[in-house]
C-alpha cells in the first residue's frame, strides 16, 4: 500500500476537504466577536447541528480503525460503547439538560460550583483540561497521523501532527464553537456516507449473503454478552462499567456537552441528543460489521488495525476512496477541534475570568483565541512523543477508569442525594482518584486482576460510600440547591406545547426499543 495507490482525483478530494474546513473557519470568524459567540456559538444551535456535531466529535479515526480491527480479531462486543450511548444520552436529556440550560453555565465545572463549591469546580476543570490536551487531543493527532501515514508512507509523524493541529487550531481559534459545529456536521455526513458505501461494496464481495458472513466464525464472535473471564469485555463490565463511562462521557464531558449548552432552547437540545443517540447505532453496521465481513474478504491479516485501510484500498473505486479518506480525516479533525474549543473554554471561564473579573467580553474572546493556539501547540509537540511511550500511553488510556467513577458520583448521585455537600464532593474526588490510582498500580504489579470496566463499577460504589459518609459527617449543605438537584418536573420541561411525535420522550422510547433489539439480536 503506497502513495501511488491514491489517484490524483482522490488526493484532490482530500485537499478540497481541507480547503473547505479552513474556509468555513475564516468565514465564521468574521461574525465571532464575543466570548459567548466563541465558546457557545451565541447559543444558536438547532437539533440537527447538535446531533451531527455530537456524533462527529465522538467518532475519531482511531475509533473507526479500532472498531473494525477488534471486530476482525475478537468480535463485535466493543460496539457496545457506541449503541449503548443512547442510555446515558437519555439520562442527560431527561435530567441534566434542563438543569444546565437554566443555570446559564458556560462550562460543566461551573455547575459543580453552583451545586457544591469552588473547590470541586477547580479540581474537575483542571483534571479535564489535562486529560483533554495530553490524552484526547494529542492522542487524536497521533492516531490520525498514523492513519494518514498508511496512505502516505513518505510523511513524517511530526509533520503530519503539526499540519493537522494547524488546520484544526486555526478554524477553532477564530471561528469558535460555531465553526466547530458547522464543520462537525459536514464531517459527520461525509463519515456516514463514506463508511456506508464501503460496507455496501464489501457486502457485495460476499454476494450480499449474511450466511457467507457468519459461516465459520469463531464461537461468540457475534455475541455482545461475554463470559466473566473474557479479556475484551466481561458481562459484569457491560453492566457496571460501560453505563458509568458513558454517563461521564455524554453528560459531564465539556467537549461533548458544550454544543448542548449552545443550543437555542431546551427542545432543540433534547431533540439533538435523541438524534445523536440514533446516529450512534450506525457504527455497529458501517464500522463494526465490516470488520466481521473482512474475515472472509481478507483472511489472514496480521494486524487487525489494517482491516479498514485494506478494505478501503481494495474495495473502493477512484473518487470514493478519496471520499472515505476525507471521512477518516474528518473523524480526526472533529475530535481535535472539539477538544481544543472545550479546553480553551475551561481555561478562560474557570481560571482566567474568575481571577480577572474586570476583563471585557471582547478581551475574554481574545484570551480564548490565544489559549486555543497555545493548547494546539502543546498537543502538537507532545503527540509525536507518544510513539516513544507506547506502553505508557496504553496505561494513560486506562486512566479514564481512575478519574471517571468519582466524577460520575458527584454528578449522578449528587443530583439525587440532596444532603450531598461541598466537603463530600471534594473528598470524593480526591480519595476516589487516589484509590483508583492505587488499584492501577496494584494491577501493574499483578496484584489486582479485575477488568478495568469492572474496576469502574467497583470504584463507583466506593466513591458513592465516601460521598454519602463525608457529606453526612462533615460540613453543611448549601441552602439554594433546588434548581441543581432532581425534580420530577424537569422531565417534562419545555414539552407542554409539543405534539406527541415531536416530544423527546417518544423518541426516547423508540431509542430504548432499538437498543433492546440490538442486545437481543447479538446476545
C-alpha positions in Angstrom: 0.0 0.0 0.0 1.8 3.2 -1.1 1.1 6.7 -2.2 0.8 5.7 -5.8 -2.4 3.7 -4.9 -4.1 7.1 -4.5 -5.2 8.7 -7.7 -5.0 12.4 -8.4 -8.8 12.6 -8.0 -8.6 11.0 -4.5 -5.9 13.4 -3.4 -7.8 16.3 -4.9 -10.9 15.4 -2.8 -8.8 15.3 0.4 -7.2 18.7 -0.5 -10.7 20.1 -1.2 -11.8 18.9 2.2 -9.0 20.8 4.0 -9.7 24.0 2.0 -13.4 23.7 2.8 -13.0 23.5 6.6 -10.4 26.3 6.7 -12.8 28.5 4.6 -15.7 27.8 7.0 -13.5 28.8 9.9 -12.4 32.0 8.3 -16.0 32.9 7.2 -17.5 32.2 10.7 -14.7 34.1 12.4 -15.9 37.4 10.8 -19.1 37.1 12.8 -17.5 35.7 16.0 -16.7 38.7 18.3 -17.8 38.0 21.9 -16.8 35.2 24.3 -20.3 33.7 24.2 -20.1 33.5 20.4 -16.6 32.0 20.6 -17.4 29.5 23.3 -21.1 28.7 22.8 -21.8 29.8 19.2 -24.1 32.6 20.5 -26.5 29.8 21.9 -27.9 29.4 18.4 -27.6 25.7 17.6 -30.6 23.7 16.4 -31.2 20.0 16.9 -29.8 18.8 13.5 -26.5 20.6 14.1 -26.3 19.4 17.7 -26.9 15.8 16.8 -24.5 15.7 13.9 -21.8 17.5 15.9 -22.2 15.2 18.9 -21.8 12.2 16.6 -18.8 13.6 14.7 -17.0 14.8 17.9 -17.3 11.3 19.4 -16.0 9.3 16.4 -12.2 9.6 15.9 -10.1 7.9 13.3 -8.8 5.5 16.0 -12.4 4.6 16.7 -13.1 3.6 13.1 -9.8 1.7 12.7 -10.2 0.2 16.2 -13.8 -0.9 15.9 -13.2 -2.7 12.6 -10.0 -4.2 13.9 -11.4 -5.6 17.1 -14.4 -6.9 15.2 -12.0 -8.8 12.9 -9.9 -10.2 15.8 -12.3 -10.8 18.7 -15.8 -9.9 17.7 -18.5 -7.2 17.9 -18.5 -6.7 21.6 -16.6 -3.4 21.6 -19.5 -1.9 19.7 -21.5 -1.6 23.0 -19.7 1.6 23.7 -21.4 3.0 20.5 -25.0 1.9 20.5 -25.3 1.8 24.3 -24.5 5.6 24.3 -28.3 6.0 23.8 -28.9 5.2 27.5 -26.6 7.9 29.1 -27.9 10.3 26.4 -31.4 9.7 27.6 -30.4 10.4 31.2 -28.7 13.6 30.0 -31.8 14.7 28.1 -34.2 13.9 31.0 -32.4 15.3 33.9 -29.2 17.3 33.2 -30.1 19.3 30.1 -32.8 21.4 31.9 -30.6 22.0 34.9 -27.6 23.0 32.7 -29.5 25.3 30.5 -31.5 27.0 33.3 -28.2 27.6 35.1 -26.9 29.6 32.1 -23.4 28.0 32.6 -20.6 28.0 30.0 -18.6 25.1 31.5 -19.7 22.0 33.3 -17.3 22.7 36.2 -19.4 25.9 36.8 -22.3 23.6 37.6 -20.3 21.9 40.3 -19.6 25.3 42.0 -23.3 26.1 41.9 -24.2 22.7 43.4 -21.2 22.4 45.8 -18.4 24.9 45.9 -15.4 26.3 44.0 -13.0 23.5 45.1 -14.9 20.9 43.1 -15.1 23.2 40.1 -11.3 23.8 40.1 -10.4 20.2 40.6 -12.7 18.9 37.9 -11.7 21.7 35.5 -8.0 21.1 35.9 -8.4 17.4 35.5 -10.5 17.8 32.4 -8.0 20.2 30.8 -5.1 17.8 31.4 -6.9 14.8 30.1 -8.3 16.7 27.1 -5.0 18.1 25.9 -2.5 15.4 26.9 -4.6 12.3 26.3 -7.6 13.1 24.0 -6.2 15.9 21.7 -2.6 14.6 21.5 -3.9 11.1 21.1 -6.3 12.1 18.3 -3.4 13.8 16.5 -1.1 10.8 17.0 -3.7 8.2 15.9 -4.8 10.4 13.0 -1.2 10.9 11.8 -0.7 7.1 11.8 -3.8 6.6 9.7 -2.7 9.2 7.2 0.8 7.7 7.0 -0.9 4.4 6.0 -1.8 6.1 2.7 1.2 8.5 2.5 4.1 6.5 3.9 6.6 9.2 2.9 5.3 11.6 5.5 7.0 12.1 8.9 4.9 11.8 12.0 5.7 15.2 13.4 5.0 16.9 10.0 1.5 15.3 9.9 0.6 16.1 13.5 1.7 19.7 13.1 -0.3 20.1 9.9 -3.5 18.6 11.4 -3.0 20.7 14.6 -2.5 23.8 12.5 -5.7 23.4 10.4 -7.8 22.5 13.5 -6.3 25.2 15.6 -6.8 28.0 13.0 -10.5 27.5 12.4 -11.3 26.7 16.0 -9.4 29.7 17.4 -11.0 32.2 15.1 -14.4 30.6 14.3 -15.1 29.2 17.8 -17.7 26.7 18.6 -19.9 27.7 15.7 -17.1 26.8 13.2 -16.6 23.6 15.1 -20.2 22.6 15.0 -20.7 23.5 11.3 -17.6 21.6 10.2 -18.6 18.7 12.5 -22.0 18.5 10.7 -20.3 18.3 7.3 -17.7 15.8 8.7 -20.5 13.6 10.2 -22.3 13.3 6.8 -19.0 12.6 4.9 -18.2 9.9 7.5 -21.5 8.2 7.5 -21.8 8.2 3.7 -18.3 7.0 3.1 -18.5 4.2 5.6 -21.9 3.1 4.3 -20.6 2.9 0.7 -17.6 0.9 1.9 -19.9 -1.5 3.8 -22.1 -1.9 0.8 -19.2 -2.7 -1.6 -17.7 -5.1 1.0 -21.0 -6.9 1.4 -21.3 -7.1 -2.4 -18.0 -9.1 -2.4 -19.8 -11.6 -0.3 -22.7 -11.8 -2.7 -25.0 -9.9 -0.3 -25.3 -13.1 1.8 -25.3 -12.8 5.6 -24.8 -16.6 5.6 -21.5 -16.1 3.9 -20.5 -13.6 6.5 -21.3 -15.7 9.6 -20.3 -19.1 8.4 -17.2 -20.4 10.1 -16.9 -17.5 12.5 -15.3 -18.4 15.9 -17.9 -19.1 18.7 -19.2 -16.0 20.3 -17.8 -13.7 17.6 -21.2 -12.0 17.2 -22.1 -12.0 20.9 -22.3 -8.8 23.0 -22.6 -10.7 26.3 -19.3 -12.3 27.1 -18.2 -14.7 30.0 -16.7 -13.4 33.2 -13.1 -14.3 32.1 -13.4 -12.6 28.7 -10.4 -10.2 28.2 -12.3 -7.9 25.9 -15.4 -7.0 27.9 -16.8 -9.4 30.5 -20.5 -9.3 31.2 -20.1 -7.5 34.7 -18.2 -4.8 32.9 -21.0 -4.5 30.4 -23.5 -3.9 33.2 -21.3 -1.9 35.6 -18.6 -0.1 33.7 -19.9 0.8 30.3 -23.0 2.7 31.6 -20.9 4.7 34.0 -18.2 5.5 31.4 -21.0 6.5 29.1 -22.6 8.7 31.7 -19.4 10.6 32.3 -18.6 11.0 28.6 -22.0 12.2 27.4 -23.2 14.1 30.5 -20.2 15.7 32.2 -17.6 15.9 29.5 -17.1 19.5 28.5 -16.1 18.9 24.9 -19.4 16.9 24.3 -21.8 18.9 26.4 -20.6 22.3 25.1 -22.7 22.1 21.9 -25.7 21.3 24.1 -25.0 24.4 26.2 -25.0 26.3 22.9 -28.5 25.1 21.9 -31.2 27.7 21.0 -33.6 26.2 23.7 -34.3 23.1 25.7 -36.4 21.5 23.0 -33.6 21.6 20.4 -31.1 20.4 23.0 -33.2 17.4 23.7 -34.1 16.7 20.1 -30.4 17.0 19.2 -29.5 14.5 21.9 -32.1 12.0 20.7 -30.8 12.4 17.2 -27.2 11.7 18.3 -28.5 8.6 20.2 -30.0 7.3 16.9 -26.8 8.1 15.0 -24.7 6.2 17.5 -26.4 3.0 16.4 -24.9 3.4 12.9 -21.3 2.5 13.7 -22.4 -1.1 14.5 -23.5 -1.6 10.9 -20.9 0.5 9.0 -17.8 0.2 11.1 -18.1 -3.0 13.2 -19.9 -5.4 10.9 -17.4 -4.6 8.0 -14.7 -5.8 10.3 -16.6 -9.2 10.6 -17.1 -9.2 6.8 -13.3 -8.7 6.3 -12.7 -12.1 7.9 -13.9 -13.7 4.7 -12.9 -10.9 2.3 -9.4 -10.5 3.6 -8.4 -13.6 5.6 -5.1 -13.9 7.4 -4.3 -10.2 8.1 -1.5 -10.0 10.6 -2.6 -6.6 12.0 -6.2 -6.0 12.9 -5.7 -2.2 12.6 -5.1 -2.7 8.9 -8.6 -4.1 8.3 -10.3 -0.7 7.5 -7.4 0.7 5.4 -7.1 -2.6 3.5 -10.8 -2.6 2.7 -10.6 1.0 1.5 -7.7 0.3 -0.8 -9.0 -2.9 -2.2 -12.7 -2.3 -2.4 -13.3 1.4 -3.2 -13.0 2.8 -6.7 -11.3 6.1 -7.6 -13.1 9.0 -6.2 -14.9 7.1 -3.5 -11.5 6.2 -1.9 -10.8 9.9 -1.6 -14.3 10.5 -0.1 -13.8 7.8 2.6 -10.2 9.0 3.3 -11.7 12.5 3.7 -14.1 10.9 6.1 -11.3 9.4 8.2 -9.6 12.8 8.3 -12.9 14.3 9.2 -13.0 12.0 12.2 -9.6 13.2 13.2 -10.4 16.9 12.8 -13.8 16.7 14.5 -12.4 15.2 17.7 -9.4 17.6 17.8 -11.4 20.7 17.2 -14.0 19.9 19.8 -11.3 19.2 22.4 -9.5 22.4 21.5 -12.5 24.6 21.9 -13.7 23.0 25.1 -10.2 23.1 26.7 -9.8 26.8 25.9 -13.3 27.5 27.2 -12.3 25.8 30.5 -9.1 27.7 30.8 -10.7 31.1 30.2 -14.0 30.7 32.1 -12.8 28.6 35.0 -9.4 30.2 35.6 -8.8 33.5 33.8 -12.2 35.1 34.2 -12.6 34.4 38.0 -9.1 35.8 38.6 -9.6 38.9 36.4 -13.3 39.8 36.6 -12.6 43.2 35.1 -11.9 41.8 31.7 -14.4 42.7 29.0 -16.2 40.3 26.8 -14.0 41.1 23.8 -10.9 40.6 25.9 -12.1 37.2 27.1 -12.7 36.2 23.5 -9.1 37.3 22.7 -7.8 35.2 25.6 -9.9 32.3 24.2 -8.2 32.5 20.8 -4.7 32.8 22.3 -5.4 29.9 24.6 -6.6 27.7 21.7 -3.4 28.4 19.8 -1.3 27.7 22.8 -3.0 24.4 23.6 -2.8 23.5 19.9 1.0 23.9 20.1 1.2 21.9 23.3 -0.8 18.9 21.9 1.1 19.0 18.5 4.5 19.0 20.3 3.5 16.2 22.7 1.7 14.0 20.1 4.8 12.6 18.3 6.4 11.7 21.6 3.7 9.2 22.2 5.5 6.9 19.8 8.3 6.6 22.3 6.0 5.7 25.2 3.6 3.2 23.7 3.2 1.2 26.9 2.8 4.3 29.0 0.2 5.5 26.5 -1.8 2.3 26.9 -1.7 2.9 30.7 -2.8 6.6 30.2 -5.9 5.4 28.3 -6.8 3.2 31.3 -6.6 6.3 33.5 -10.1 7.1 32.4 -11.2 4.3 34.7 -9.5 6.0 37.5 -10.8 9.5 37.0 -14.4 8.7 35.9 -16.0 7.0 38.9 -15.7 9.9 41.5 -16.8 12.4 38.8 -19.8 10.3 37.9 -20.8 10.0 41.6 -20.7 13.8 42.4 -22.9 14.4 39.3 -25.3 11.4 39.2 -25.6 10.6 42.9 -25.3 14.3 43.8 -28.4 15.4 41.9 -30.5 12.8 43.7 -28.9 12.9 47.2 -29.7 16.4 48.4 -27.6 16.0 51.5 -24.5 15.9 49.4 -22.3 18.9 50.1 -19.0 20.5 49.1 -17.0 18.5 51.6 -18.4 15.3 50.3 -17.8 16.3 46.7 -14.1 17.3 47.1 -13.2 14.4 49.3 -14.9 12.0 46.9 -12.9 13.5 44.0 -9.6 13.3 45.9 -10.0 10.0 47.7 -11.8 8.3 44.8 -9.0 9.3 42.4 -6.2 8.2 44.8 -7.9 4.8 45.4 -8.2 4.4 41.6 -4.5 5.2 41.2 -3.8 2.6 43.9 -5.7 -0.1 42.0 -4.0 0.9 38.8 -0.6 0.4 40.5 -1.6 -2.9 42.0 -2.6 -4.1 38.6 0.8 -3.2 37.1 2.4 -5.4 39.8 -0.1 -8.2 39.1 -1.7 -7.8 42.5 -5.2 -6.8 41.2 -6.9 -8.8 38.4 -10.3 -7.3 37.7 -11.0 -6.0 34.2 -10.9 -2.2 34.1 -14.7 -1.9 33.3 -15.4 -3.9 36.5 -13.0 -1.6 38.3 -15.2 1.3 37.2 -18.2 -0.2 38.8 -16.3 -1.1 41.9 -14.8 2.4 42.3 -18.2 4.0 41.6 -19.6 2.1 44.6 -16.7 3.0 46.8 -16.9 6.7 45.7 -20.6 6.7 46.5 -20.0 5.5 50.0 -17.3 8.2 50.5 -19.6 10.9 49.2 -22.5 9.9 51.4 -20.4 9.3 54.6 -18.4 12.5 54.3 -21.4 14.6 53.4 -23.3 13.3 56.5 -20.3 13.7 58.9 -18.6 16.9 57.7 -19.9 20.3 56.7 -23.4 21.5 55.9 -25.3 21.8 52.6 -25.9 25.0 50.7 -29.4 26.3 51.0 -30.1 27.2 47.4 -29.6 23.8 45.6 -33.1 23.0 44.5 -32.5 24.1 40.9 -29.3 21.9 40.8 -30.9 18.7 42.0 -33.6 16.4 40.6 -37.2 17.4 40.4 -39.8 15.4 38.6 -41.0 18.4 36.6 -37.6 18.6 34.9 -38.5 15.6 32.7 -41.4 17.4 31.0 -39.9 20.9 31.0 -40.4 22.6 27.6 -42.6 19.9 26.2 -46.1 21.2 27.2 -46.9 22.6 23.8 -45.2 20.0 21.7 -47.2 17.4 19.7 -46.6 13.8 20.8 -44.4 12.8 17.8 -42.1 15.7 18.5 -41.8 15.0 22.2 -38.3 13.8 23.1 -39.9 11.2 25.4 -41.5 9.5 22.4 -38.1 9.5 20.8 -36.6 8.1 24.0 -39.0 5.1 24.0 -38.0 4.4 20.4 -34.3 4.5 21.3 -34.8 2.1 24.2 -36.6 -0.3 22.0 -33.8 -0.1 19.4 -31.1 -0.7 22.0 -33.0 -3.7 23.4 -33.5 -5.1 19.9 -29.7 -4.9 19.2 -28.9 -6.5 22.6 -31.3 -9.4 21.9 -30.1 -9.9 18.3 -26.5 -10.0 19.3 -26.9 -11.6 22.8 
